[in-house]
Amino acid sequence: MTDAQRWRALVGERRPSPGRERRPAVPGLADWSTRAMSTLLEITIAMGIMQAYSVVLYLAQPPFALIQALALLVGVQMQPVFRFFYWVLPLAFLVWQAALRGRTGQSLGQRLMRIVTVDEDTAAPLGPARSVMRSVLHVVDIGTVFFGFLRPVVHYRRQTLADQICRSLVVEMDVINQIAQEAQEVKA
């Protein structure tokens, strides 16, 4: 049995046949609370970056006041620049985490919670562009009055709407390790 066949046997077909009863959740997929905790960890770090930036601005008021005074001499306001970095730094962290998730399958929060985001067809990481797009598509989950974020509780493949659009699954790390171990045993 190839890796692709083993993966398909584990996660099942993409769509249930019409008229069939609702299937139980596929074993080995990350549950809602684990996914939520990994996201909350990343958001907490982003908020910490915002707070650290505020503290740095507060503690370095004299040098920044001098910079602002010099900038005013040439007609440049520095407050918008400081405000810009207040929002851009945490956003850059979140985009970096999404790209990291695409490259390795795990962001920092997911690594701590031992879950992996993979392609539903190949069990490989999504790739940075597709992972960032998946993060952006969470707007669809929010646009449905947050139903998309609660959908993994009842969906048999535990997918949000963004996961389904991007064809991704969030799997427990043990499942990926088991598939890799079986693949090595077959090769040996």
C-alpha angles and dihedrals in degrees: 000000000000125000091254092052092047090050093048090049089053100047099030130215121330096242130024116239115261114266095022120125121255111280123227119251115284110253117246097033116125114260124234097257093053092049092047092049093052090051092047090052091055093046090049091054090049090051089048089055089053091050094046090051090051091050091050090051091049096047093045096049096127096054091041091048089054091048090049092049091051091047091051089057089064093039101256123134112216098192093080089049092052090046090048092057091046088066101028098056096060091040090052089051091053093047089049089052091050091050091047089051089053094049100042103016092244137078121201093269092047092049090054092048093043098237131128133207111220141167109271093225103044107018088231124129113276099239125247098274095048092044093052088048089051089053091049091048090061082087084078089056090051093043091061090063089269092301089126091062091050094045095090088067092067105020115100091224092041092234129155117219089260090053091051093048092048093040094235134143131201108222134183112257092238091064093053090047091050093051091048091049092050090048091054091048091052091050092049 
